[in-house]
Amino acid sequence: MTTTRKLRLGPLPKTETVKLTFACPASLKAELERYAAQYAQTYGEAVDVVTLIPHMLEKFMAGDRGFRRTVE
């Protein structure tokens, strides 16, 4: 029996969006796709990589103490 662990990202909130385009290495895209698959398995909701990226970046920036000190 496989136990599914919660992901650090958590369920995604509904937010207003602005389009942003960026390039990344193929290896990162593959990792993001694996994360999206794990997200779908964990939360029972399929989500594409493009939807996950802003939430991942927001979570990363919120946890960056050095950055937080400069903006607070």
Secondary structure, DSSP 8 states (H G I E B T S, - for coil): -------SS-S--------------HHHHHHHHHHHHHHHHHHS----HHHHHHHHHHHHHHT-HHHHHHH-
